Amino acid sequence: MSYRPYDRYGQYWGYYQHDHWGTIPGARVNVRSSPHDEHLRHLEEEKQSLALQVSVLSDQVEAQAEKIRDMDMCLDDYRRRVMDASNVLQQELLTRSSLEHHKLDLMAEVSHLKMKLTSTEKDKRELDERFRAVQRQVAELEAKLLMKDAENSELRLRLGRNGTIPLDSADTEVEKLKRAVDTLMLANEEKERKLEDMRRLFKRYRRVEEILIQAQGRK
């Protein structure tokens, strides 16, 4: 469908040049838009708004993915330090050496790491909640897109039967938005798998902490 300029009263102003049909050059024709045209323009505005929401949600997912990557780097460092501390402590318990002062320093470091892990776990829970909120928004947005697609299709079918517009000129923008939502959902699923891996890693950290606590109790 070609673009038609409308004034603020919803009226279409057309300018025509002289051709073989005998129209007058520069003639100004005032044609009031039909309810169908108004409905179509309203649908287009709603689709643009939904597309903007998809873009905003995509930016949010990308920002959260960056936070997850940063958290992965921190967790790798914490895991290495916890494992190093655990190995040193186990060796000390086996040898029953006189390095009591060193063990106290080591236990202080383990306590510090536990605090860091607790803080990181809290951040992970908050990120998980935000992720689920984004997923709910995407699901709601997808439902709205499906409704708008159905309304658009129904309106174009009616217009096609009335001879107003050809059916094969239907806009495919709604389908593009649906594909964008599908892509966003796949990205969310990938981030969910990443969060699940992080939860398993925290369980391993808790097991190390329990071993350290038991070793301290036997000393």
N, C-alpha and C positions, 0 to 999 in steps of 0.2 A: 504494500500500500504506500503510495507516495505521500510525502509530508505536506500537510495543509496548514497554513498559518491561521490562527484564530485570534480575535480580539478579546478584551476582558469580559465581553458580554456573551462569549461562546459562539460568535458569528464568524463565518469564513469569508475572507476577502480574496477574490481571485483577480488576477491581472492577465489579460489575454492580448496576444499580438494578432494582427490581421492575417488570416489564412484563407484557404480556398472555400471555407464555409461562410466567409463574409462577416466575421466578427470585427468589431470596431477596435482599433488599437487604443490601449490605455483605458478601456472600459472597466469600470469597477462594479463587481457584482456582489451583492450582499445575500449570502445563503446561510440560513440558520442551521446549525448542526442538528442531526437527528439524535434521538435518545440512544440508539445503538452506537453512534460515534462517541457520544459522551461516555457510555459504558466501556467501550474499548479503550478510550483514553484513560479512564479511571483504572482499568486493569493494568495498563502499561505502567502507570505511576506506582501501583502496588508492586508490580514485578521489579521495578527499579529499586524500591525500598527493600524488598526481600534480598535482592542481589547485594545491596549495601550491607545488610545484616550478615550475609554469608561472608563477605569480605572481612568484616570486623571480627567474626568468629574465627576465620582462618588466621588472622593476625594474632588473636589470643592463643590459638593452638600452637602457633610457631613460637610465641614468647614462652609458653609453658614448656615446650620441647627444649628450648635453650636452658631453662631453669633445671630441667631434668638432666641435661648433659652436664651442667655445672655440679649438680648434686652427685652424679655418678663419679666425677673426678674426686670430690671430697670423700665419698664413701670408699673409693679405692685406696685413698691415702689413709683413712681411718682403719680400714681392714688390714693394710700392711702394718701399721703401727700396733694394732691390737695383736696381730699374729706374732710380731717381733717381741712384744712385751710378754705374751703368753709363753713363747718358747724360752725366753730368758728365765722366767719365773719357774717353769717346769724343770729346767736344768738346775736351778738353784735348789729346788726342793729335793731333787734326786741326789745331789752331791752333799747336801746338808752343810754347805760352806758357812763361813763366818761373815758373809757379806750382808749383814743385817741392815746396815745403813743403805746399801745399794738397793736392797729389796724394798725398803720403805720409800725410796725415791721412785722405784718402779711402780709400786702400788699407788703412789700419788699420781703418776702419769696415767695409770689405768683408770683411776677415778676420774681424772680430767677427761679421758677419752669417753668414759661412760656418759658424762654430762654432755659432751659434744654429740654423741650418738642419740641421746634423748632429744636434744634440740633438733637434730636432723630428722628424727622420726616424726616429731611434731610438724615440722615444715612439710614433710612428705604427706602427712594426713591432710593438711590444709590444701596442698596441691591436688591431692586425690579428690577432695570435695569440690574444688573449683573445676576440675576436669569433668566430674559427673554433672555439674551444673551446665557446663558447655555442651555436654552430650544431650542433656534434656532440651536445651535451647535449639540444638540442631534438629532433634526429633520434632519439636514443635514447628520449626521453620519448614521442615520437609512436608509436614502435614498441610501447612498453609499453601505451600507450592502446589501440592496435589489438588487442593481445592480450587486454587486459581487456574490451574491447568484445565480442570473439569469445567469451570465456568467459561473460560475462554473458548474451549472446544464447543460447548453447547451454544454459545452466542454465535460463533462462526458458522455452525451448522444451520442455525436459523437464518442468518444473513445469506448463506449460500443458497438455501431453498428459495429465498425471496429475490434472488438475483442481484443482491447488492454488491457482494464481493465473491470472487472465485474461491473455492475451497482450497485449491493448491497454493494459495498465497498466504496460508496460515503461518504465523510467526513461530519459530523454533526456539525462542529465547527461554521459555519455561523449561524445555528439555535440557538446555545448557545449564540452567540453574540446578536442576535435579541432579545432573552429573556432578556439578560442583559440590553439592551436599553429600553425594555418595563418596566422593574423594575425601571430604572432610571427615566422614564417619570412619573410613578406613584408617585415616591418620589417628583418630581418637582410639581405635582399637589397638593400634601399634603402641600408643602411649600407655594404654591400659596394661599391655603385656610387659612393658618396661617397669611399670609400678609393681606388678606382681613379682618380677625378679628382685626388685628392691626389698619387698616384704620378706622374701625367702632369705635374702642376705641379712636382714635384721634378726631373723630367727637364729641364724648361725652366730651372730654376735652375742645374743643372749646366752647361748650354750657356752661360749668362751667365758662370759662373765660368771656364769654359775661355777665353772671349773675353777676360776680364780678365787671365788668366794670360798668354795670348799677347801681349796689348798690353804688359804689363809686361816680357816678354822682349825685345820689339823696342826698348824705350826705352833 
